[in-house]
Amino acid sequence: MKPDLKSMNRKELEKLKSDIEKALAKLAVQEKKAALAAAEKAVAAHGFSLAEITGEAPVRKKRQATSGAKTVSAPKYRNPADPDQTWTGKGRQPEWFKAAIKAGTSPDAMEI
């Protein structure tokens, strides 16, 4: 079923072009999935994962949105000079932690 392009008007040709582009995009996604599955099968046959071979972390799925509340990590370090000051060990180091390290205190000594 070959369309007669000469008898089609501009609107019909644009529609045909759009349909072809959609079909090509869908086919590209299917081919990419098939190639990925084949690659995973090939490396699994040798006892590896694709992430190990490529050196990339596996793609994680997005978490579902929560009610906007962030989880709070438990503190890991406590300031020996002021026990009210704590730090989770994540993010930027607080000034009291940097000063204690500079003064010779080990991080292990400040662990909670």
C-alpha positions in Angstrom: 0.0 0.0 0.0 2.1 2.8 -1.3 0.5 6.2 -0.8 0.2 8.4 -3.8 2.2 11.4 -2.7 1.4 13.5 -5.8 -2.3 13.5 -5.1 -2.0 14.4 -1.4 -2.4 18.0 -0.2 -0.1 19.7 2.2 -2.1 18.8 5.3 -2.2 15.1 4.4 1.5 15.1 3.7 2.2 16.8 7.1 0.0 14.1 8.8 1.9 11.3 7.0 5.2 12.9 8.0 4.1 13.1 11.6 2.9 9.5 11.6 6.2 8.3 10.2 8.2 10.2 12.8 6.1 8.8 15.6 6.6 5.2 14.2 10.3 5.7 13.8 10.6 7.0 17.4 8.6 4.1 18.7 10.8 1.6 16.7 14.0 3.2 18.0 12.8 2.8 21.6 12.0 -0.9 20.9 15.3 -1.5 19.3 17.2 0.2 22.1 15.4 -2.1 24.7 16.2 -5.1 22.6 19.9 -4.1 22.4 20.1 -3.5 26.1 18.5 -6.9 26.9 20.9 -8.6 24.6 23.9 -6.8 26.2 22.7 -7.7 29.7 22.3 -11.3 28.6 25.8 -11.4 27.1 27.5 -10.0 30.2 25.4 -12.2 32.5 26.7 -15.2 30.6 30.2 -14.2 31.8 29.0 -13.5 35.4 29.0 -9.7 35.3 26.4 -7.0 35.3 26.2 -4.4 32.6 27.0 -1.7 35.2 30.2 -3.5 36.2 31.3 -3.7 32.6 30.5 -0.1 31.7 31.6 1.3 35.1 28.3 3.1 35.5 25.9 2.9 38.4 22.7 1.2 37.5 19.8 3.6 36.8 17.5 3.9 39.7 13.8 4.5 39.4 12.5 7.8 40.7 11.0 7.6 44.1 7.4 8.6 44.5 6.9 12.1 45.8 6.4 12.3 49.5 4.3 14.9 51.3 7.2 17.3 50.9 8.8 16.3 54.2 12.5 15.5 54.1 13.9 12.7 56.1 16.3 13.7 58.9 19.4 11.7 59.3 20.5 10.7 62.8 23.6 12.6 64.1 26.9 10.8 63.8 29.3 13.3 65.4 29.0 15.4 68.5 31.1 18.5 69.4 33.1 17.6 72.5 33.1 21.2 73.6 29.4 21.7 73.2 27.3 18.5 73.3 24.3 20.3 71.8 26.1 20.6 68.5 25.9 17.5 66.3 26.5 16.7 62.6 25.2 13.8 60.5 28.4 13.4 58.6 26.7 14.4 55.4 27.1 17.7 53.6 29.6 20.5 54.5 31.6 20.0 57.7 30.6 22.4 60.5 33.2 24.8 61.7 33.5 23.1 65.1 34.3 19.8 63.4 37.0 21.4 61.2 38.5 23.1 64.2 38.5 19.9 66.2 40.2 18.0 63.4 42.8 20.8 63.0 43.4 20.7 66.8 44.3 17.0 66.5 41.0 15.3 67.5 40.2 12.3 65.4 36.8 11.9 63.9 36.4 8.6 65.7 36.7 10.4 69.0 33.7 12.6 68.1 31.4 9.8 67.0 28.3 9.3 68.9 
